């Protein structure tokens, strides 16, 4: 039997609910305002069905109608539905279980840093169980080029912004004057490897690695960091293991924050 060429409403008990959800999902950042005809074409429903559902949603505040254009857009009531989920998207909440697991796996300190425009700020941390360890208080700000948590973010910023931060001293560069070509090469290497490393650069006895975390748009937020006494890392030969576990944890946090695998990352250009 030939398939019908005209759209039909979904059948069954949950039909009205499914129709409503399909209509809500037809709105996007690319198409925030739509006419009844456009929505009907998108979801495969009769215009009369779409119009009826939209009227009910408008009364409840889930959509708004522009009387001038006749187009609909999502209403603020939708945010109330999303509020519990949005709370979980807070980077600290999203990262916490992975910080705990990362610290347990590596037996070293794991931290979350967020970028405030010129510094990497520690916002959460799980300390190493070892008596001798590297830790930083929540609120600590890193502003040195040598810090892995700083360079992992700089690698994602536009080159002009990176040089402005370095030349102004907002990000401290202690190896003489920053050379644009050398800076670019080092940051490109970080992008290619997926992590930045501090091998005794800030203090002779510190080993630190940072991997980037991204928001749902693919923009850099900050990084996950694992830090440890350099002597212990060298003695146990576990730097590669730590790097692998760190990158896995950072990728998991990024996914929990909502970045789909198909969204390109924002990098320096």
Secondary structure, DSSP 4 states (H G I P E B T S, - for coil): -PPPSS--PPPSTTHHHHHHHHHHHT--SS--SB-HHHHHHHHT--HHHHHHHHHHHHHHTSEEE-TTT--EEE-THHHHHHHHHHHHTSHHHHHHHHHHHHHHHHSSEEEEEEE-SS-EEEEEEE--SSSS-----TT-EE-BTT-HHHHHHHTTS-HHHHHHHHHHTSSB--SSSPPHHHHHHHHHHHHHHT-EEEESSSSTTEEEEEEEEE-TTS-EEEEEEEEEEHHHHHHHT-HHHHHHHHHHHHHHHHHHTT--TTSPPP---
